[in-house]
Amino acid sequence: MNNRQEGTSYEREAGALLEQEGYEVLQYNFRCRQAEIDIVAREGQYLVFIEVKGRRSRRNGMPEEAVGRRKQERIRRAALYYLARFRVPESTPVRFDVAAVDEEGFRLIRNAFLF
């Protein structure tokens, strides 16, 4: 399995687990010039932009540690574009979560970083 296929597998697994947690997955792999958002979902009143990180092992660190400042900034810019493109009302609360998948299982970090 190549890296892209593996990433897609992690994203689909995370999406199914998010739905079990009560999220409504709206879109996978929203792409724009700024970046890609792995999953766009709704949880209650929140529009949630979710970065999925998967690792086969923790030998190189935990998956969520790969979402550094540069990655966060790119996701923020892509989220702004998403909000404008789909004319999401400004009153809609927005959140950034990270879904981590590794040999230990699935972890969801709500409010992983701020807008």
N, C-alpha and C positions, 0 to 999 in steps of 0.2 A: 504494500500500500504506500503510495507517495504522500508527501506532506499535505497536499491539498485535500486528498481523499481522507486522510486521517483527521484533518481539521474539520471537514464536513461531518465526519462521523461524530466527533466530539460535540459539534454544534447541534446536531439532531438529538443526540443523547441528552444534552443539557436542555434543549427545548421541551422534550418529553417530561423531564424531571421538573422543569419550571411549571408546566401545565398541571402537574400533580400538586404543586405548591399553590395553585390558584391563579397563575399568570395566564393571560390570553396572548399567545404568540401572534403578532400581526405580520411580521416579515422576517425572513432570514436574509442575511448578506445584503444589506442596503449599501450600495456603492455610490460614491461620488468622487469628485477630484480630490477632495480633502482626505478621505480615508474610507474604510469599510466599517460598518457596524454589524456585528455578528447576528444579533437578535434585537428586534424592536418588539416590545410587548407592552401590555397594559396590566397593571395590578391595582385593582381598586381605582382610585382617581388618578394614579400616577401613570405617566408615559415613561417607560423604562428602556434605557439603552444598555444592552448587556454585551460585555466582552467575554468571550469564552476562551479559556486557556486550558489546554490539555497536555499532559506529559505521561509518558509510559512509566517513568520512575521519578523519584525525587532527587536522584543523583546530582542533577544540575539545579536544584532548588525547587521550591514549590511553584506550581503553575501561575498562581496569582501574583507572584513576585515579578513576572515578566511584563506586567502592566505598569510601566514606569511613567515618569512625567511626560516624556515625548509622546508616548502612545496615548496617554490621557488627553493631551492637548489636541491630537489629531481626531480623537473620538468626539471631543467637545465641538470642534469645527464641523465635523460631519453631522452632529446632532443639530447644530444651528441651521445647517442647510436643510436637513429633514424637516425641521419645524417650519421653515419658510416655504419649502416646496409643497408641503401638504397643508399649509395654512392652519397649523395647529393654534388654537386660541392662546394668547399670552397668559391667560389665567390657568392653563393646564400645568400642574406640578410635574416636574421632570426629575428623574433620578438616574444615576449610573450605578449599575451592579456589575460584579464580576462573578462568572461561574467557572469554577476550577474543577477539573476532572483529572484524577490520577489513580494510581493503584490503591489508594486509600478510599476512593469513592468520589462523591460529588459534594462540593461545598459552594454555598451561595453567600457572597459577601454583598449585602445590601448597602447602598450609599457608600460604595467603595471609594469614590472621589466626588468632588463637588463640581458644579457647573462653573 
